[in-house]
Amino acid sequence: MADLRIDLAGIKSPNPFWLASAPPTNSGYQVQRAFEAGWGGAVWKTLGEPILNVSSRFAAVSFNGQRVAGFNNIELITDRPLEVNLQEILETKKKFPNHAIIASLMVEPQQEKWHEIVKKVEAVGVDGLELNFGCPHGMAERGMGAASGQVPELVEKQTYWVKEVARTPVIVKLTPNITDITVTAEAAVQGGADAVSMINTINSLAGVDLDSWNTVPHVGGKGSHGGYCGPAVKPIALNMVAECARNAFVNVPISGIGGISNWQDAAEFMLMGATGVQVCTAAMHHGFSIVEDMIDGLNNYLDDKGIASVTDLVGQSVQRYSDWGDLDLNYKIVAEINNDVCINCNKCHIACEDTSHQCIDLYTESGRPMLKVREQDCVGCNLCSIVCPVDGAISMVERKSTIAPMTWNERQSLISNFAR
């Protein structure tokens, strides 16, 4: 059995699966139940000045029969008194000394406010701090959350203020609602961050009720943008983690967040540079017990690969991720259709004929409908294999190129040199 323990910037936990700062970590009762279920750590629901929440708060986007493909919320930070949360953190840490408890914090961008809350929270024995510079709604309208997280100077300055007094590792949670997340990640590192976490939720509106014309959710007939998360955001989050992991100036550990629902998702995030992961929507959808399958699945995967420690996964795919201009223009793959497996639904032909490169031919052989790819016209776009409902019916296969590898950047360099 592989070693699943991680150390993220000095924060140790028995496995890489943490609950993200969100409704599942709103109380000591919940966090203790999560630890009993097997979660390695929890980022306590964001602490700060007292707030008032609204009702209703959540909405989900379902797609093609899958419930909660995406999840939207307009809930703010904790509405429970700071003193109550601190007492529960203290009690939880005493009961579970080997599990990671990280306090998520959000206050106004003032040095004294950051100093005050950091000292109060660290006094009850948290293992680390996570600065919430990502919440896109409600708090952002008060100059906090994403309003701070979208300004690199504020990210750096507030991180520095926290580091002036913090005795535990400081994680900076970044907003995805920005042109280039590496800019704010670099700012966090400049401010002294020990680690960064990403992504927080994405600005969104879940939908509109076509009968009432109210937004979903709505509060007495009024709606507001909220934060979007869940499986639908995973590709966005994975890219942002990868971009930061391959950035030489973001030389701190990464806690990956965004659409992680199973052990496979977690492994992908770790391969792309995350030391550990945080989960919210999947736990809200299925309950804390999902971590059992996550732990078992990751353990089995590592054993099958002959990998002794989960930390050996971290960053292994980063070197394979680059800019488009560094991709080989002469690499060639084509589609191959296995007519023995094909069920003749013709989705591949329709997709190729209507929306791609018209390279799949329909014909009949011994009275049986058949499909064949004209390889000379196939560009290897993958669309046919994506829309095919049958595993093994279409394969994308590599064809050896007679032309030497060349990237766009290399091509442009040759043209430039020739022009001189």
One Martini backbone bead per residue (centre of mass of N, CA, C, O) as a GRO file, in nm:
protein
  420
    1MET     BB    1   0.095   0.036   0.023
    2ALA     BB    2   0.077   0.353  -0.014
    3ASP     BB    3   0.186   0.676   0.058
    4LEU     BB    4  -0.048   0.950   0.141
    5ARG     BB    5   0.124   1.151   0.256
    6ILE     BB    6   0.148   1.507   0.324
    7ASP     BB    7   0.341   1.825   0.253
    8LEU     BB    8   0.217   2.158   0.275
    9ALA     BB    9   0.425   2.384   0.373
   10GLY     BB   10   0.407   2.214   0.668
   11ILE     BB   11   0.137   2.065   0.611
   12LYS     BB   12   0.006   1.785   0.760
   13SER     BB   13  -0.131   1.475   0.615
   14PRO     BB   14  -0.265   1.150   0.561
   15ASN     BB   15  -0.386   1.294   0.302
   16PRO     BB   16  -0.484   1.480   0.000
   17PHE     BB   17  -0.780   1.508   0.130
   18TRP     BB   18  -0.969   1.801   0.127
   19LEU     BB   19  -1.175   2.030   0.253
   20ALA     BB   20  -1.325   2.298   0.157
   21SER     BB   21  -1.419   2.614   0.187
   22ALA     BB   22  -1.747   2.555   0.318
   23PRO     BB   23  -2.031   2.412   0.421
   24PRO     BB   24  -1.879   2.138   0.521
   25THR     BB   25  -1.693   2.359   0.723
   26ASN     BB   26  -1.891   2.519   0.939
   27SER     BB   27  -1.825   2.294   1.168
   28GLY     BB   28  -1.721   2.077   1.405
   29TYR     BB   29  -1.914   1.850   1.345
   30GLN     BB   30  -1.841   1.821   1.044
   31VAL     BB   31  -1.532   1.787   1.058
   32GLN     BB   32  -1.535   1.538   1.240
   33ARG     BB   33  -1.695   1.358   1.046
   34ALA     BB   34  -1.487   1.377   0.817
   35PHE     BB   35  -1.249   1.249   0.970
   36GLU     BB   36  -1.395   0.980   1.027
   37ALA     BB   37  -1.422   0.917   0.713
   38GLY     BB   38  -1.098   1.026   0.601
   39TRP     BB   39  -1.014   1.301   0.598
   40GLY     BB   40  -0.710   1.488   0.607
   41GLY     BB   41  -0.863   1.774   0.572
   42ALA     BB   42  -0.958   2.127   0.660
   43VAL     BB   43  -1.122   2.419   0.546
   44TRP     BB   44  -1.249   2.652   0.708
   45LYS     BB   45  -1.492   2.845   0.707
   46THR     BB   46  -1.488   3.160   0.656
   47LEU     BB   47  -1.341   3.412   0.844
   48GLY     BB   48  -1.489   3.712   1.009
   49GLU     BB   49  -1.700   3.930   0.983
   50PRO     BB   50  -2.008   3.973   1.038
   51ILE     BB   51  -2.288   3.824   0.867
   52LEU     BB   52  -2.546   3.804   0.611
   53ASN     BB   53  -2.768   3.588   0.480
   54VAL     BB   54  -2.955   3.419   0.234
   55SER     BB   55  -3.279   3.327   0.079
   56SER     BB   56  -3.161   3.159  -0.145
   57ARG     BB   57  -2.824   2.994  -0.248
   58PHE     BB   58  -2.871   2.754  -0.450
   59ALA     BB   59  -2.750   2.589  -0.757
   60ALA     BB   60  -2.801   2.377  -1.049
   61VAL     BB   61  -2.639   2.200  -1.320
   62SER     BB   62  -2.777   2.004  -1.561
   63PHE     BB   63  -2.661   1.721  -1.785
   64ASN     BB   64  -2.778   1.468  -1.953
   65GLY     BB   65  -2.873   1.348  -1.650
   66GLN     BB   66  -2.669   1.510  -1.483
   67ARG     BB   67  -2.632   1.592  -1.172
   68VAL     BB   68  -2.435   1.839  -1.085
   69ALA     BB   69  -2.228   1.959  -1.302
   70GLY     BB   70  -2.310   2.226  -1.158
   71PHE     BB   71  -2.241   2.493  -0.907
   72ASN     BB   72  -2.432   2.744  -0.730
   73ASN     BB   73  -2.350   3.041  -0.522
   74ILE     BB   74  -2.461   3.305  -0.259
   75GLU     BB   75  -2.278   3.253  -0.033
   76LEU     BB   76  -2.105   3.337   0.234
   77ILE     BB   77  -1.956   3.356   0.493
   78THR     BB   78  -1.967   3.312   0.799
   79ASP     BB   79  -2.256   3.345   1.045
   80ARG     BB   80  -2.070   3.280   1.277
   81PRO     BB   81  -1.913   3.334   1.546
   82LEU     BB   82  -1.586   3.350   1.606
   83GLU     BB   83  -1.577   3.219   1.892
   84VAL     BB   84  -1.719   2.958   1.811
   85ASN     BB   85  -1.520   2.862   1.597
   86LEU     BB   86  -1.266   2.858   1.777
   87GLN     BB   87  -1.367   2.646   1.978
   88GLU     BB   88  -1.411   2.421   1.762
   89ILE     BB   89  -1.124   2.406   1.663
   90LEU     BB   90  -0.995   2.328   1.929
   91GLU     BB   91  -1.157   2.063   1.969
   92THR     BB   92  -1.084   1.926   1.698
   93LYS     BB   93  -0.774   1.921   1.734
   94LYS     BB   94  -0.775   1.743   1.988
   95LYS     BB   95  -0.919   1.494   1.846
   96PHE     BB   96  -0.731   1.568   1.561
   97PRO     BB   97  -0.396   1.601   1.552
   98ASN     BB   98  -0.335   1.457   1.245
   99HIS     BB   99  -0.508   1.675   1.125
  100ALA     BB  100  -0.589   1.924   0.901
  101ILE     BB  101  -0.622   2.275   1.000
  102ILE     BB  102  -0.762   2.540   0.813
  103ALA     BB  103  -0.788   2.888   0.804
  104SER     BB  104  -1.020   3.088   0.668
  105LEU     BB  105  -0.971   3.430   0.549
  106MET     BB  106  -1.165   3.756   0.582
  107VAL     BB  107  -1.082   4.097   0.531
  108GLU     BB  108  -1.009   4.394   0.528
  109PRO     BB  109  -0.758   4.599   0.369
  110GLN     BB  110  -0.608   4.584   0.677
  111GLN     BB  111  -0.352   4.540   0.881
  112GLU     BB  112  -0.493   4.519   1.166
  113LYS     BB  113  -0.705   4.304   1.084
  114TRP     BB  114  -0.509   4.081   1.012
  115HIS     BB  115  -0.356   4.064   1.276
  116GLU     BB  116  -0.594   3.997   1.460
  117ILE     BB  117  -0.704   3.731   1.326
  118VAL     BB  118  -0.445   3.566   1.327
  119LYS     BB  119  -0.398   3.555   1.634
  120LYS     BB  120  -0.668   3.421   1.711
  121VAL     BB  121  -0.643   3.163   1.536
  122GLU     BB  122  -0.358   3.057   1.628
  123ALA     BB  123  -0.440   3.016   1.936
  124VAL     BB  124  -0.611   2.730   1.853
  125GLY     BB  125  -0.419   2.541   1.651
  126VAL     BB  126  -0.363   2.579   1.369
  127ASP     BB  127  -0.184   2.473   1.070
  128GLY     BB  128  -0.319   2.709   0.894
  129LEU     BB  129  -0.361   2.951   0.626
  130GLU     BB  130  -0.635   3.099   0.428
  131LEU     BB  131  -0.658   3.340   0.182
  132ASN     BB  132  -0.953   3.500   0.070
  133PHE     BB  133  -0.924   3.602  -0.288
  134GLY     BB  134  -1.212   3.474  -0.445
  135CYS     BB  135  -1.480   3.571  -0.376
  136PRO     BB  136  -1.735   3.696  -0.614
  137HIS     BB  137  -1.955   3.755  -0.384
  138GLY     BB  138  -2.053   4.022  -0.180
  139MET     BB  139  -1.759   4.066  -0.065
  140ALA     BB  140  -1.657   4.214  -0.320
  141GLU     BB  141  -1.854   4.463  -0.271
  142ARG     BB  142  -1.651   4.520   0.001
  143GLY     BB  143  -1.335   4.464  -0.098
  144MET     BB  144  -1.327   4.159  -0.106
  145GLY     BB  145  -1.189   3.895  -0.221
  146ALA     BB  146  -1.187   3.937  -0.555
  147ALA     BB  147  -1.124   4.241  -0.529
  148SER     BB  148  -0.837   4.168  -0.427
  149GLY     BB  149  -0.756   3.922  -0.628
  150GLN     BB  150  -0.744   4.129  -0.893
  151VAL     BB  151  -0.500   4.274  -0.727
  152PRO     BB  152  -0.173   4.231  -0.700
  153GLU     BB  153  -0.103   4.445  -0.483
  154LEU     BB  154  -0.307   4.335  -0.269
  155VAL     BB  155  -0.201   4.053  -0.248
  156GLU     BB  156   0.084   4.124  -0.154
  157LYS     BB  157   0.018   4.308   0.089
  158GLN     BB  158  -0.164   4.110   0.257
  159THR     BB  159   0.039   3.884   0.277
  160TYR     BB  160   0.252   4.049   0.427
  161TRP     BB  161   0.082   4.113   0.676
  162VAL     BB  162   0.046   3.822   0.766
  163LYS     BB  163   0.357   3.748   0.778
  164GLU     BB  164   0.427   3.937   1.018
  165VAL     BB  165   0.252   3.725   1.233
  166ALA     BB  166   0.279   3.452   1.133
  167ARG     BB  167   0.339   3.091   1.241
  168THR     BB  168   0.200   2.977   0.997
  169PRO     BB  169   0.113   2.870   0.712
  170VAL     BB  170   0.053   3.044   0.393
  171ILE     BB  171  -0.239   3.053   0.199
  172VAL     BB  172  -0.335   3.153  -0.133
  173LYS     BB  173  -0.649   3.228  -0.264
  174LEU     BB  174  -0.755   3.221  -0.599
  175THR     BB  175  -0.886   3.381  -0.866
  176PRO     BB  176  -1.039   3.316  -1.192
  177ASN     BB  177  -1.135   3.630  -1.230
  178ILE     BB  178  -0.892   3.645  -1.462
  179THR     BB  179  -0.667   3.659  -1.707
  180ASP     BB  180  -0.395   3.590  -1.512
  181ILE     BB  181  -0.309   3.385  -1.249
  182THR     BB  182   0.007   3.420  -1.236
  183VAL     BB  183   0.014   3.711  -1.136
  184THR     BB  184  -0.113   3.657  -0.849
  185ALA     BB  185   0.079   3.434  -0.769
  186GLU     BB  186   0.333   3.607  -0.773
  187ALA     BB  187   0.231   3.811  -0.563
  188ALA     BB  188   0.210   3.611  -0.330
  189VAL     BB  189   0.508   3.534  -0.327
  190GLN     BB  190   0.613   3.823  -0.279
  191GLY     BB  191   0.450   3.832   0.006
  192GLY     BB  192   0.517   3.516   0.130
  193ALA     BB  193   0.395   3.272   0.037
  194ASP     BB  194   0.382   2.916   0.094
  195ALA     BB  195   0.110   2.903  -0.078
  196VAL     BB  196  -0.133   2.793  -0.321
  197SER     BB  197  -0.482   2.824  -0.422
  198MET     BB  198  -0.682   2.643  -0.678
  199ILE     BB  199  -0.999   2.740  -0.734
  200ASN     BB  200  -1.223   2.948  -0.719
  201THR     BB  201  -1.502   3.074  -0.807
  202ILE     BB  202  -1.719   3.142  -1.079
  203ASN     BB  203  -1.876   3.356  -1.242
  204SER     BB  204  -2.246   3.333  -1.220
  205LEU     BB  205  -2.550   3.197  -1.385
  206ALA     BB  206  -2.753   2.929  -1.375
  207GLY     BB  207  -3.047   3.072  -1.445
  208VAL     BB  208  -3.386   3.068  -1.595
  209ASP     BB  209  -3.716   3.084  -1.536
  210LEU     BB  210  -3.963   3.030  -1.786
  211ASP     BB  211  -4.216   3.105  -1.608
  212SER     BB  212  -4.117   3.352  -1.403
  213TRP     BB  213  -3.821   3.489  -1.479
  214ASN     BB  214  -3.641   3.398  -1.272
  215THR     BB  215  -3.373   3.351  -1.116
  216VAL     BB  216  -3.107   3.099  -1.053
  217PRO     BB  217  -3.139   3.198  -0.793
  218HIS     BB  218  -3.377   3.360  -0.568
  219VAL     BB  219  -3.472   3.671  -0.381
  220GLY     BB  220  -3.772   3.772  -0.407
  221GLY     BB  221  -3.704   3.823  -0.737
  222LYS     BB  222  -3.390   3.836  -0.688
  223GLY     BB  223  -3.065   3.848  -0.831
  224SER     BB  224  -2.725   3.699  -0.850
  225HIS     BB  225  -2.422   3.656  -0.871
  226GLY     BB  226  -2.203   3.373  -0.853
  227GLY     BB  227  -2.052   3.066  -0.767
  228TYR     BB  228  -1.871   2.831  -0.965
  229CYS     BB  229  -1.883   2.469  -0.964
  230GLY     BB  230  -1.763   2.163  -1.027
  231PRO     BB  231  -1.712   1.955  -1.292
  232ALA     BB  232  -1.723   2.194  -1.511
  233VAL     BB  233  -1.440   2.338  -1.391
  234LYS     BB  234  -1.194   2.151  -1.416
  235PRO     BB  235  -1.040   2.245  -1.678
  236ILE     BB  236  -0.982   2.528  -1.567
  237ALA     BB  237  -0.829   2.449  -1.311
  238LEU     BB  238  -0.609   2.269  -1.439
  239ASN     BB  239  -0.481   2.493  -1.605
  240MET     BB  240  -0.406   2.686  -1.370
  241VAL     BB  241  -0.223   2.493  -1.225
  242ALA     BB  242  -0.028   2.443  -1.463
  243GLU     BB  243   0.064   2.737  -1.506
  244CYS     BB  244   0.189   2.764  -1.222
  245ALA     BB  245   0.378   2.511  -1.222
  246ARG     BB  246   0.545   2.635  -1.491
  247ASN     BB  247   0.618   2.875  -1.308
  248ALA     BB  248   0.911   2.993  -1.177
  249PHE     BB  249   0.770   3.215  -0.972
  250VAL     BB  250   0.585   2.966  -0.863
  251ASN     BB  251   0.772   2.837  -0.588
  252VAL     BB  252   0.511   2.681  -0.469
  253PRO     BB  253   0.277   2.517  -0.343
  254ILE     BB  254  -0.027   2.337  -0.450
  255SER     BB  255  -0.380   2.369  -0.412
  256GLY     BB  256  -0.629   2.184  -0.554
  257ILE     BB  257  -0.923   2.328  -0.724
  258GLY     BB  258  -1.196   2.196  -0.914
  259GLY     BB  259  -1.406   1.932  -0.975
  260ILE     BB  260  -1.341   1.721  -0.757
  261SER     BB  261  -1.478   1.367  -0.745
  262ASN     BB  262  -1.213   1.181  -0.761
  263TRP     BB  263  -0.918   1.014  -0.788
  264GLN     BB  264  -0.858   1.093  -1.079
  265ASP     BB  265  -0.866   1.396  -1.043
  266ALA     BB  266  -0.645   1.411  -0.830
  267ALA     BB  267  -0.418   1.291  -1.004
  268GLU     BB  268  -0.421   1.511  -1.219
  269PHE     BB  269  -0.350   1.749  -1.035
  270MET     BB  270  -0.080   1.629  -0.938
  271LEU     BB  271   0.055   1.597  -1.218
  272MET     BB  272   0.007   1.929  -1.252
  273GLY     BB  273   0.128   2.024  -0.931
  274ALA     BB  274  -0.031   1.920  -0.696
  275THR     BB  275  -0.004   1.825  -0.363
  276GLY     BB  276  -0.313   1.879  -0.324
  277VAL     BB  277  -0.670   1.860  -0.239
  278GLN     BB  278  -0.997   2.009  -0.289
  279VAL     BB  279  -1.339   1.957  -0.165
  280CYS     BB  280  -1.703   2.007  -0.229
  281THR     BB  281  -1.941   1.926  -0.425
  282ALA     BB  282  -1.920   1.616  -0.391
  283ALA     BB  283  -1.991   1.624  -0.088
  284MET     BB  284  -2.270   1.764  -0.126
  285HIS     BB  285  -2.386   1.534  -0.311
  286HIS     BB  286  -2.265   1.249  -0.139
  287GLY     BB  287  -2.078   1.295   0.091
  288PHE     BB  288  -1.812   1.198   0.297
  289SER     BB  289  -1.774   0.888   0.194
  290ILE     BB  290  -1.614   0.936  -0.079
  291VAL     BB  291  -1.321   0.910   0.039
  292GLU     BB  292  -1.290   0.606   0.030
  293ASP     BB  293  -1.261   0.578  -0.281
  294MET     BB  294  -1.027   0.772  -0.308
  295ILE     BB  295  -0.823   0.615  -0.141
  296ASP     BB  296  -0.843   0.339  -0.279
  297GLY     BB  297  -0.791   0.430  -0.571
  298LEU     BB  298  -0.512   0.561  -0.526
  299ASN     BB  299  -0.373   0.319  -0.408
  300ASN     BB  300  -0.411   0.126  -0.650
  301TYR     BB  301  -0.272   0.300  -0.860
  302LEU     BB  302   0.007   0.313  -0.726
  303ASP     BB  303   0.052   0.009  -0.716
  304ASP     BB  304   0.029  -0.044  -1.024
  305LYS     BB  305   0.280   0.169  -1.074
  306GLY     BB  306   0.498   0.146  -0.840
  307ILE     BB  307   0.422   0.368  -0.618
  308ALA     BB  308   0.509   0.467  -0.293
  309SER     BB  309   0.429   0.782  -0.330
  310VAL     BB  310   0.220   1.048  -0.388
  311THR     BB  311   0.452   1.263  -0.426
  312ASP     BB  312   0.556   1.128  -0.703
  313LEU     BB  313   0.330   1.270  -0.884
  314VAL     BB  314   0.420   1.553  -0.859
  315GLY     BB  315   0.458   1.708  -1.176
  316GLN     BB  316   0.494   1.485  -1.412
  317SER     BB  317   0.322   1.665  -1.647
  318VAL     BB  318   0.439   1.953  -1.681
  319GLN     BB  319   0.657   1.906  -1.916
  320ARG     BB  320   0.398   1.841  -2.121
  321TYR     BB  321   0.332   2.148  -2.085
  322SER     BB  322   0.248   2.409  -2.319
  323ASP     BB  323   0.267   2.589  -2.593
  324TRP     BB  324   0.146   2.594  -2.904
  325GLY     BB  325   0.426   2.687  -3.040
  326ASP     BB  326   0.558   2.388  -2.926
  327LEU     BB  327   0.418   2.221  -3.137
  328ASP     BB  328   0.400   1.962  -3.361
  329LEU     BB  329   0.312   1.999  -3.698
  330ASN     BB  330   0.401   1.681  -3.792
  331TYR     BB  331   0.211   1.541  -3.631
  332LYS     BB  332   0.027   1.214  -3.666
  333ILE     BB  333  -0.325   1.148  -3.663
  334VAL     BB  334  -0.586   0.895  -3.690
  335ALA     BB  335  -0.875   0.744  -3.778
  336GLU     BB  336  -1.020   0.425  -3.662
  337ILE     BB  337  -1.256   0.184  -3.777
  338ASN     BB  338  -1.449  -0.069  -3.611
  339ASN     BB  339  -1.691  -0.262  -3.766
  340ASP     BB  340  -1.728  -0.489  -3.541
  341VAL     BB  341  -1.828  -0.260  -3.322
  342CYS     BB  342  -2.005  -0.106  -3.477
  343ILE     BB  343  -2.361   0.033  -3.476
  344ASN     BB  344  -2.449   0.247  -3.695
  345CYS     BB  345  -2.522   0.555  -3.596
  346ASN     BB  346  -2.340   0.791  -3.747
  347LYS     BB  347  -2.213   1.016  -3.569
  348CYS     BB  348  -1.937   1.048  -3.700
  349HIS     BB  349  -2.033   1.131  -3.983
  350ILE     BB  350  -2.199   1.374  -3.904
  351ALA     BB  351  -1.979   1.534  -3.759
  352CYS     BB  352  -1.778   1.540  -3.996
  353GLU     BB  353  -1.966   1.652  -4.223
  354ASP     BB  354  -2.080   1.913  -4.063
  355THR     BB  355  -1.803   1.998  -3.850
  356SER     BB  356  -1.548   1.911  -4.021
  357HIS     BB  357  -1.358   1.706  -4.282
  358GLN     BB  358  -1.498   1.497  -4.468
  359CYS     BB  359  -1.354   1.168  -4.403
  360ILE     BB  360  -1.622   0.986  -4.396
  361ASP     BB  361  -1.728   0.684  -4.534
  362LEU     BB  362  -2.004   0.539  -4.692
  363TYR     BB  363  -2.076   0.181  -4.715
  364THR     BB  364  -2.115  -0.141  -4.880
  365GLU     BB  365  -2.081  -0.486  -4.744
  366SER     BB  366  -2.262  -0.746  -4.796
  367GLY     BB  367  -2.513  -0.553  -4.699
  368ARG     BB  368  -2.325  -0.380  -4.510
  369PRO     BB  369  -2.269  -0.122  -4.321
  370MET     BB  370  -1.998   0.117  -4.360
  371LEU     BB  371  -1.681   0.259  -4.237
  372LYS     BB  372  -1.439   0.511  -4.363
  373VAL     BB  373  -1.120   0.652  -4.352
  374ARG     BB  374  -0.961   0.923  -4.502
  375GLU     BB  375  -0.642   0.981  -4.424
  376GLN     BB  376  -0.561   1.224  -4.616
  377ASP     BB  377  -0.809   1.406  -4.466
  378CYS     BB  378  -0.722   1.357  -4.185
  379VAL     BB  379  -0.652   1.564  -3.878
  380GLY     BB  380  -0.694   1.452  -3.585
  381CYS     BB  381  -0.937   1.585  -3.395
  382ASN     BB  382  -1.141   1.351  -3.239
  383LEU     BB  383  -1.453   1.379  -3.283
  384CYS     BB  384  -1.549   1.092  -3.347
  385SER     BB  385  -1.450   0.966  -3.072
  386ILE     BB  386  -1.625   1.151  -2.891
  387VAL     BB  387  -1.923   1.075  -3.014
  388CYS     BB  388  -1.882   0.792  -2.963
  389PRO     BB  389  -2.071   0.532  -2.778
  390VAL     BB  390  -1.830   0.316  -2.840
  391ASP     BB  391  -1.603   0.126  -2.722
  392GLY     BB  392  -1.356   0.064  -2.980
  393ALA     BB  393  -1.461   0.183  -3.259
  394ILE     BB  394  -1.257   0.430  -3.212
  395SER     BB  395  -0.927   0.516  -3.313
  396MET     BB  396  -0.626   0.685  -3.234
  397VAL     BB  397  -0.356   0.691  -3.466
  398GLU     BB  398  -0.029   0.674  -3.539
  399ARG     BB  399   0.170   0.840  -3.791
  400LYS     BB  400   0.443   0.832  -3.961
  401SER     BB  401   0.657   1.081  -4.038
  402THR     BB  402   0.854   1.226  -4.311
  403ILE     BB  403   0.872   1.472  -4.126
  404ALA     BB  404   1.022   1.676  -3.940
  405PRO     BB  405   1.010   1.821  -3.662
  406MET     BB  406   0.792   2.125  -3.608
  407THR     BB  407   0.740   2.429  -3.491
  408TRP     BB  408   0.617   2.738  -3.502
  409ASN     BB  409   0.859   2.880  -3.377
  410GLU     BB  410   1.068   2.752  -3.564
  411ARG     BB  411   0.947   2.850  -3.828
  412GLN     BB  412   0.967   3.155  -3.768
  413SER     BB  413   1.271   3.158  -3.727
  414LEU     BB  414   1.348   3.068  -4.013
  415ILE     BB  415   1.210   3.297  -4.163
  416SER     BB  416   1.362   3.526  -4.025
  417ASN     BB  417   1.649   3.435  -4.106
  418PHE     BB  418   1.597   3.434  -4.414
  419ALA     BB  419   1.520   3.743  -4.438
  420ARG     BB  420   1.822   3.836  -4.364
   0.00000   0.00000   0.00000
